[in-house]
């Protein structure tokens, strides 16, 4: 079994020459980030007579035994300078936030674990437990006996490295892409502003994902990040958001920027957002999404499924297909499950629910909630009173977001950094 060694037990420890004379003190260990799941340790920063010098790991002996020796003939006296891709384990990682990519949570690196694997020293894990504080407080001799709480494999860790003086060190987009947008938003809300910017910058490589993450952020964080963006950049972002979410955010933006950003939105999105802004935010009209999938009364199941496949409506909002008459009035609704189970040649009206329940755009949020609860609905049509035309849908997730208090994730401990 590979023996794990604690980073803290090496810090500020003396290093000796082959004659046994002390020549300096270990300040830090240097690792190189890359594609390897466990970054290799390439050397140590040694303080000798007030100067921080770099010593390659191949010239250091006794790491496993706890008495480090310099095994070279002479020390390179040039001051240590970090090279691209290098990270200092103590300065850059210890006691800092790291992203646990498996759980989608922040952890605090109370200890860094290293090990020698096949002759190569590697960073293998992080200990976020409280006992690691004791190890650092008690010092190497006593602290070495303090057992680790729970080791998180470094392969599932992503460090924040914007503070590292190397432009090549950034969070890779592919590391975050497998997380749900809500998980990424939780990470942003847990993190400091600089760390949050680093996450947003990473997901910004995928404009759709960036918009999805922005929709999941609480209002305070949305405004915080928009303040640092130009009107054009803000409009680009809002243009990719769901219209109802974009309208909600527009109302929170400073008045002097609001019209400018609205004017820069794509034409179709601008029309939808301006229409939504005419409704009170706590009504069905303010909650609704104007995007939904509909088919005419004569459509077959195959027609409905084709409409779903070609639709630009987001998957989160696509719960059902609505059957509209020639005047855009809803006459029935078919869930995705009903359509998948039916034969392709069946008419949608034969499998759809014709006892259609709906609300007026001016219905308040409590009436919307009662209707959806009474009829066990995940999506509720919004129909204008004058002509009976369907103008949008309220989905259960948008209703929950309206009913739950701001900051509920943090209040229930869902966004706390894990120790």
N, C-alpha and C positions, 0 to 999 in steps of 0.2 A: 504493500500500500504506500502511495506517495505521501511523504511527510510535508505538511503545510507549514510554512514559516511566515511569521507576522512582520509586515513592513516596519512597524513601530519599534521592533526589537533591534533594528539595524540603524535607526536614525540616531545621530549624534554619538555613535559608537566610535572608538578609536580604530585606526587601521595601522598596521605595523609593517615594517620592511622585513626581509628575510632574516635579518640579524636579531629581530625582536624589538627593535627600537620603534617607538611611536613616531609616525610621520605626519599624521593628520587625523581628521574626524569626518565621518560620513555624514553628508548633508541630505542626500537624496539618492534614489535609484532612478535610472532613465530607461524607459521602455519605448518601443516603436510601434505605433498603431498602424494597422494595415488590414489585410484580409484574414489573417490568422485569428482564430477564435480566442487564443490566449497570446497576447502581445509578448514578444520576447524582450527580455531585459538586456540592453546593450551596454550598460556601464553604470558607473556611480559618479556622483558629484562629490568630490573630496575637498574639504577646506584645509589648505596648507598655508600657514603663516598669513592668514587673512585673505587668501586668494581662493576662489572656487575653481577647481580644475576638474577635467574629465578624465576618468580612468576606465578603459574598456573592461568589460566583464571578464574577458579571457585572461586578464592580468590580475584578477582578484581571486584569492583562494580563501578557504575556510568559511564560506558563507553558511554551510550546513552546520558547522561546528560552533559558530557564534564568535569566532576570533578571526577577523579578516586580515589578510596579509597581502601586500603588494608584491607580485611575483615578477615584475619587470625589472629591467636594469636602470631605467631612469623615467621620471615623470615628465610628461609634456606640460611645460609651464604656461602655455597659453590659457587665458581665462576661458571658462566654459561658455559656449554659445550653443543654444538649442538649434538643432537642424530640423528641416521640414519633416513632419511626421512623428517627431519625438515628443514624449510627454513625461513630466516629472511626477512620480507616483505620490509623493507627499504634498508637493506644492499644488498640483493640479487636481488630484483626486481625493486625498485624505480629508475627511470632514466636509466634503462637498456633496452636492446633489448629483446623483446618477439616475439614469432611466432604466428601470427594470422592464425590458421589452416583453417579457413573458406575461407579467401581471398588468402591464400598462400603468405603472405607479412609479413615483419617485422614491428613492431610498437615499439614506445618508451613509456615505462610506466611512464608517467608524474605524474600519481596519481594512487593509489590503493584504491579501494572501498570495504568496509566491511559492513556487515549487520548482525543483529540477526534474525535468522530464526528458529522458533520452539524451542527457548531457546538456540540455539547454534550459536556462533559467527563464521561467515564464510567469506572467501575471495570471493566476488561475481563478481568483475569486474575490468577492467583497463580503465583509461581515458588517451588516447594518445593526447588529445587536448592541444593547446597552453595556454588556460586559466588556466590550472593546474599549469603552471609556476607561474602565479600571486598568486595563492593560497599559494604556498610554499614561495614566496618572501614576500608577505604581512603579513604572519603570521596567526595564528589560528583565531584570533578574526575577522579581516577584510576578510581574505581569505575564511573563511567559507561561506561568502555570495556570492562568485564567483561560478556561476553555472558550472556544468560539460558540456563539449562540446558534447561528444558522448561516451557512456560507451560500452566497448566490454565485453561481458559475459566471465568470466574466464573459463567457460567450453570449450570455443573455443580457449583457449590460451595454449601455451606450453613455459615455461621459459627455458632459457639456464642456466644450473646448473653445468657445469663442474668446475666452480670456487668455488662451494660450497664444503667444506671439508667433503664430505661424498661420498664414492665410489658407494653407491647405488642410487645416484641421477643422472640419465642420461635421455636423451630424449628417450621415448619408440618408438621403430620402428613402432608399429601399429598406432601411432599418425601421422606419415608422409606418411604411405603407400598409403593412398587414394589420395595424391596429384600427379599431373603429374610430371614426371622427370624434365621437364623444369621449373616448379614452384619450385621444390626443389633446382635446380641449381641456380635459381634467389635468393633464400634464402641464399645459400652459398656465392654468390657473393656480397650480401648486407652486410653480417655479417663480423665480425672481423675474423682473421685467427683461433683463438681458437674456436670461435662459429662455424665457417665453419667445423672445424675438428670434432666438436661434432655432427653436422648433418651427415657428411660423416660416422662417426662411427656408428650412429643409422641405416642408410640405409644399412650399410655394412653387416647387418644380412641377407639381401637378395642380393646375389651376382649379380643377373641379374639387380635388381633395381640400385645397386651401379654403375654398368657399364653404364646403361642408363643415370643416373644423370651425370656421368663423361663426357659422350658424349655431354651433353648440356652445360657444363661449357665452358667459354672462355679459350683460350690457356694459358693465364697467370695463371689462377687459377688451371688448370690441372697440369702445371709444378710445381706450388707451392706445391701442395699436393703430387706429385710424388717424389719430392726432399727428403721427409721424409720417403719414403718407399724403401725397399730393391729392388734389381733387380728382385728377385723372386716374390715379392708382386706386383711390377709394371707389370710383365709379366702375372700374374694371372688376373689382372684387364684388361689389353689390350686383353687378350685372350677371354674375354667375350664381348668385344665391336664389333660393326660392323667393318668388315675388312677395309673399306675405312676410317672410323674415327680413327681406330687404326694406319693406315698408316700415316694419317695426323699428329697424335700426335708423332709418332716415329721420324718424321723429325724434330721436335722441341726439342727433348731430346738431352742433351749433347752428343757429338760424342763419348766420352769415355765410355758411358753407352749403346749406341744404339745397338751395336752388341751383347752385353751380354744379353740384354732384348729380342732381336729378337731370339736368340738361345734358350731361355727359353720358348718361345711361344709354344702352342700345334702344332703338325706337320702340320695339315691342315691349321690352322690360319697363321702359319709362311709362308707357301707357298703362300697364298693369299696376305699377306702383302708385301712380297718381290716382287711379281709380280707387285703390285700396285705402289711400289716405283720406278719402271722403267719408269713411266710416269711423265710428268710435272704436278704439282699439279693443274695448271689452264687449263687443257685439260679434255676432256671427260674421258680419261683413268685414270686421277688423281681423278676425281670426282666420278667415277662409283663404284657401289657395285657389286662384282662378284657373289653374291648370288641372285638367282631368281628362280622362279618356271617355269618349262617347261614340256611339254608332247609331245609325238610323233604325227605325222599327223593323225594316225588312231584312236586317243583317243576319247572317248565319253565325254560328259559333266560330267557324273558321275566319270570318271577317273580323270578329271581335278579337280573336287571338292575334291576327295580323295587325290590328290597330294597336294592340299592346306592344308588339315587337317593334313597331316603327315609331312609337310615341317617344317624345322627349321628356315626358313627365318622370320625375325622379322615382326610384324604386320605393322610397320611404312613403311616398304619397299615393302609390298605385295599389289600392286595395280592391277596386271594383271597376266595372265598365258600366256606364250609364246609357240607357236607351232613350233617345230624344225623338220627339215628333218633328214635323216639318217646321214648327214654330219655335224650336229649341226648348220645348217644355219636356221635363222628364216624365217618362211613363213607366220605367222599370229599372232595376239594377241587378247586375249579375256579378257575383264574387268571382275571383280568380279560380277558386276551387270548383265552383259550379261549372265554369267554362272548361276547365281541364278534364273534368269527369264526363262531360257531354260528348256526343258525336259531332264531328266537324260539320256535318251537313244539317244539324239541327238549327232551327231558328233561335236566336237569343231569347226572344220573348217566351219560348217554350220552356226555358230553363231558368229564366230570370224571376225575380221577386217583383210582382206588380203592385203590391200594397206599399207604395212608396211614401216614406216619411221624410219631411223636409222642414227647414226653418226659414224664416224671413231674415234678410241681412241685418235688420235692426233688432233681432232677438238678442237678449243679453246672454252673457256667458253661462249663467245659472240655468236658463231655459235650454241652452244647447247641451249642457251637461245632463240635465234631466231627460231630455229626449234620447240622447245617445245611450244613457243607462237603461231607460225603460225599454227601448227596442233592441238592446244589445248590439249596438252599431260600432264599427271601427271607423266608418266614414259617413258623413252626413251631408246631403245636398243642401245648398243654399239657393233659394228660389226667390226672385223678385216678386213683389206683390202685384204690381200693376199688370204685367203681361204674362207672369208665370214662367218666365225664362230661367233656366238654370245658369247661375253666374259663378259658381265655385263650390268647393267642398271644405268642410272642417274635418280634420283627421284627429284621431284620438290622441296622438302624440302632441299635436299643437294645443289641444284642449288641456292636457296634463301640464304642459309647460306654462299655460296661463294660470292654472289653478294652484300650482305649487309655488311656494314663496321663493323670492330671489335668494340665491346662495344656499339652496337646500342641500346641495351636494356636500358643501363644506360643513354645514350644520350637522349632517348625519355621518361625518367622518369619511366621506367617499373621496375627498381630495387631499387628505393629509399625507404628508411624506412619511413613508414607512421606515421605522427604525429597524 
